[in-house]
Amino acid sequence: MRALRREPVERTPVWFMRQAGRSLPEYRALRERHSFFDLAGTPELCAEVTLQPVRRHDVDAAVLFADIMTPVLGMGIDVELVEGVGPVIASPIRTLADVERLRVPDPEEAFAPVLEAVRLVRAELADEKAVVGFCGGPFTVAGYLVEGGPSRELPLTKRMMLAEPEIWAALLEKLTATFAAYIAAKARAGADAIQLFDSWVGVLSAEQYRRHVAPFSARILAASPVPTIHFGTGASHLLPDIAVAGGDGIGLDWRVSLDTGWAQVPDRAIQGNLDPATLLCPWDVVEREATDVLRRAAGRPGHIFNLGHGVLPPTDPDTLTRLVGFVRETTAAEVAA
């Protein structure tokens, strides 16, 4: 949290997006007995999965185990998580009538299990470690709802955005109201920080982002009473606009070097940005690439070491544990020097 506020720290903090989940054998053991939404929707199980990587890797933050589609479940949308595919929507949102049927739920009621999981994690987690809650970005979630599932080009979504702006605005108004209440409730339950995770926003031009997305993301981020991290993938060309929309910290993916990205948003903390595929390599490669990230950060206040996207399922957990120790030892030595 001090790094997120760009205060001096005794070493660089480190955690990993998607650190909880498929890379851990203890998680896979639970999945043999429970579905994803059973785990995410049962407070005790959700807390257990959230804490597993903290126990194993000794990372500096626990990120709540959830899905970016979790809030829309409370809006009356049926979502199926299809293995190897992702979220699938049986009845996509395509018309104004579809949007009007969506409700904006009371967060304390609709997301009670999530909020209880946050409280359980905060109670068990050591005081010096942070609880990070997260929420999908409005563009990314709208993309799943309009397309009906994952899509790299999001043609139907962009068509709605450009050709039917009134439907687009109505959809994002409802998502924004729901997400803003969702993250505020998470913070009240004990989340120390919130990350807005806009996975697909990189398909937009800067003008499209500024006009059709940024105002909604800004309202969601402004609703958080705790510090925020704003992250988009493939979004190097959007970094200044993402920063204007909000975020105490800006997450960088691996497509931009950390120093180049930071130069575009010099007044923010930076999170990132080791390529997740690096963790599938021999240790000497991991060490080399992690050293390069740290070199580009140059010990400036405000760096949070992370990946440029989530942990890949085949990643050896021991590599993650070793990387945490490496970042910790290397940056502590730099401070001591």
Secondary structure, DSSP 8 states (H G I E B T S, - for coil): -TTTTT---SS--B--TT-SSTT-HHHHHHHTTS-HHHHHHSHHHHHHHHHHHHHHH--SEEE----TTHHHHTTT--EEEETTTEEEESS---SHHHHHH-----HHHHTHHHHHHHHHHHHHS-TTSEEEEEEE-HHHHHHHHHHSS--SS-HHHHHHHHH-HHHHHHHHHHHHHHHHHHHHHHHHHT-SEEEEEETTGGGS-HHHHHHHTHHHHHHHHHT-SS-EEEEETT-GGGHHHHHHH--SEEE--TTS-HHHHHHHSTTSEEEEEE-GGGGGS-HHHHHHHHHHHHHHHTT-TTEEEEESS---TT--HHHHHHHHHHHHHHHHHHHH-
